[in-house]
Amino acid sequence: MSTQNLVETHNLTKEYGKVRCVDSVNMRVAPGAVYGFLGPNGAGKSTTLKMILGLAKPTAGDITLFGTPVNEKNRIGLLKQTGSLIESPSYYGHLTGEENLQIIQTLKGCSEKDIDKVLKIVRLDEARKKLVNHYSLGMKQRLGLAAALLGFPKLLILDEPTNGLDPAGIQEMRNLIRSLPEAYGMTILVSSHLLSEIDQMADHVGIIRKGELVYQDSLESLHAHAREQIALRVSHTAIAADLLRQNGMEVSQEEDYLLLPMLDDKQVAALCRQLISQNVSLYRIEKREKSLEDIFLSLTGKESSL
């Protein structure tokens, strides 16, 4: 498979009046990836996806799809290779699920056989003759995904696809999205404000905060930042910190605890003997790990980089 990115944005920016909703975003989505676009509500996720799909005009910056810079002349041709589900799915409630898909199939110019295929993929085959007004929220969401899958596009863009679903529906949608690259050779760009969803669905992640892309790498690299530490609570915190630093130890303080890099058992034992020999009492020794949630909150809250 080519290593050329299927989606690239170059300093992509969107302003509404004096408010900058998306600020110089440089996104890179590799072929065959499930790219999780993560950020709090209002961070600029939907606006970014809308610009990629031509639903909103950028204030500045460029977009490249399938290795080709997007312009007014080629935009429609490039977007024919793209399927999308942005915000809540659109449908005609007085028509059946199958009839809704027939309308979209005609507009897309794809094969009628695709309707049967996508209904089976999203498990709506038995409800195809049912009026969409009688669908549950989860069924409507799956119908929206079926519409996006028509024509089996190279790129599938999904904006908060698990919104409003119950736990079983969320798991079903997650498993389905995860299966698409291998089963159909698709690349998936999926947004969410829930770290747990992206963690179980994606292999690459971009984190956006107040319109700025503050992190972009593989999910594996993000996990690597969840580092382990040793936490100590002692009788004389300042004296203990000085002693440890004099011995070349990297030490930081968090409330009443001293935080040290991860040590093996022998190093911990030696450290304890050293502190006790200097009349520093040990009250508590803990092993801590910075969770993905902690990293996400630091990126989208107080800090702007790892």
N, C-alpha and C positions, 0 to 999 in steps of 0.2 A: 504494500500500500504506500502511496506517495506520502512524503513527510510534509508536503506543503499544507499550510493551514487552510481549513475550509472557510473559516471566518477570521478576519482581521479588522480591527478598527484602529484608526490612526488619529489620536488627539480628538476623539469624538466628543462633541460638546453640544448641549442643548440648553437654551435660555428661554424662559417665559417671562417677558418683561425684564425686570432687573434681577430675577431669581435664576440662578444657574443650577439646574436640576442634575445635569450630567457634566462632569468637568474633566476634559482631556483624557478620556478612557482609551487605553490601548489594550484591547482584548485579543487573545490568540486561542483559537479553538482548533485542535488537531483533528485530522480525519479519524473516524472510528471511536472518538472519545465520547464519554458522557460527561459534559462540562457543567458543573454545578455553579450557577450564578447566585451568590449568597449575599444577603444583606437585610437589615431591618426594613420594615415597611416604610416607604417614603424615601428610600436611599437612592432611587434612580434606576432600579432594575427594569421595570416595565417600560419606562421611557427609552432606555437603551435598546431593548428588544424591538420596540416599535420603530426606532430609527433604522435598525438593521433590516426590518421588513418593509421599509418604505411607508409606514403609517404615520410617521412624524418626520419632518424635515430637520436635519441637523443645523444648528447655528454655525458650527465650524467642524472641521475634521472630515475624514474620508472613511469609507467602508469598502472592504474587499471581500467578495464571495467567490469561492471556488477558484481562487488565484486571479480573479479579474476585478479591477476597480469598478465600483458601481457608479453609473451615471444615468441620466434620464433616458438615454437611447437603449441601454442594455438591461435596465432594471427589471422590466417585466420578464424578459427571457431568463435572467438569473433566478428570479423568485419562483419561476415554474419548477425549479428543482428543490423548492423548499416547502415544507408543511409547517403549520403553526396552530397553536391554541393559546390565544392571548386573553388574559382575564377570564371571564365566564364565557362558555361556548354559546354561539348564536344558533338558533334553530327556529323552524316553523312548528309551533305546538299543535296546530290542527292537522299536521301531516304525520305519517308514520316515520320511524327511524329510517327505513329503507328509502322512502320518498325524499326525505331530507338529503340523504347521501346521493340519490340520483341527480338532484339539482346541482350539487357540488361537483359530481362526476362529469356532468355536462359542461359546467364552467371550466373545469380543469382539462377537459378533453382526454381523459384517461379511459381505460377499458371498463366496461360494465362488470366484467369479472372481478375487478378490484373490490366492488361493493361486497360480494360474498366473502372475499378474503379478509377484509378489514373487520367485518362484523364478527367473524370467527375469532380473529385476533383479540378483539376487545370483549368477547363473550356476550354479544348482543344478538346472536343469530336467532335465538328463539323469540326475541322481542322485536324483530324487524317489522312486523305488521302492526305493532302497537303504536297508538298515538303518542307523540313525544310529551304532550301535556300530562300523560299518565306515567311518565318515567319518573323514577326517583332521582334525587340530585346526583347520586353516583352514576346512574345510567346515563344521565345527560352529559356528565363529564366524560364518560367513555365514548359517547356518541361524538362529542367534540374531538376526541383523540382519533376516532375512526375517520372523521372528515379530514383531519390533518394527515392521516396515513394514506389517503387515496392517491394513487399514482406512485406510491412508495418512493418519496423524495430522498435525495441524498442527505439533506439536512432537515432536522425536526426541531422546531423552537417551541418550547412549552413554558408558559408563564404561570407559576404556582398551580400545577396540575392537580395537586392533592387538596386544594382548598375546599372545605365543606364536606369532605368525605369522612366516613366513620373509620375506626382503626382497621377493619377488614378491607375496606375500599382503598385506604392509603397503602396497605401492604400489597394489594393486588396491582395498583397503579405503579408502585415502585418496582415490583418484579417485572412487570410488562416493559417499562422503560429500560430497565437494565438489560433485557433480553434483545432489544431491537438492533444494536450494533452488530452482534454476531449473527443473528437470524436474517437480517435484511441489509447489512452493510451500511446502516445509517449512522450519522453523527448526530448526537443529541445535545442541545443547549437548553438546560432546564433551570428555571429560577425558583428560589424558595427563600423564606425568611427563617426557616427551621434548619439548624445545623444538623440535627439528628437525621433529617430526611436526606440531605445531601451526603452525609457520611455513609449512608446505606445504599446510595444510588449512583454516585458519581465516582470517576477516577481522576478527574482534574477539577480544580475549584478556582473561582475568582470571587473575591470578597469586595463589595462596594460599600462605601460609607460616605454619606452626604455628597453623593455624586462622584466621588473619587475611588478609583480601583486601588485598594490598599494592599491587596495580596493576590498573587496569581501563580499557581504552581500545581504540581500533582498533589492529590490528597495524601499520598504517602509522605511527601515532604512536610505537609501540615502536621501530620501525626508525629513526625520526628521532633517537632517543637514541644510536644507534650513530655517534657523532660522530668526525670526523677530527681528528687533532692532529699537530703537529710535535714530534719528540723530538730533543733535543741532548745529546751527551756532550762535555764540555769539560774543559780542564785545571784550571780553578778554578771549581767549581760555585757556591759561595756568591757570589763576586764577579760572575759572569755573571748570576746571578739578580737581584742588586741593581741591576746596570746596566740590565737589561731592564725591571725594575719602575719604575725612575726615568724610563723612556721610555714609561710608561703601558701596558706589556705585562702581560697576565695570565699568571703563571708558577706552576707547581706542580712538585714534585719526586717522582720515583718511582725509588728505588734510586739509580743513578749518572746518571740522565737528568733533564733539565729538560723539562717538557711545556708547549707553547704552543698557543694556538688555531691553526687552519689558516690558513696564509699563502700568498700567491701568490709566484711566482718572484722578482719584484723586491723584495718585502718580505724574503724570505729572504736575498737577496744583500746588502741594506742591513744586515740584522741581523749577518751574518757579518763585514762590513767593520767594523762598530762594535765587535764583540768582539775582533777581531784588533788594532784600533787601541789597545785597552786591554791588550794582551799576554795575551789569553785564547786559547789554542789550541783549534781545533775538531777533535775526533777522529771524530765521527760525526753525521750528520743523517739522520733517518728520518721517514717518513710513517707514522702509526699510525691505526688505526680501532678503536674500542671495539665488539666484536662483540656480537651478540645473546646469545651464550653468557655473555659477561662481564656483561651487564646482568641476565640471569636469575640468575647466581650471586650477584650483589650483592643482588638482591631476595630471594632465598631463603636467603642465607647471612648475611653480616655486616650488611647494611643492610636497612632496612624500607621505604625509599621512594626514588624517583628524585631 
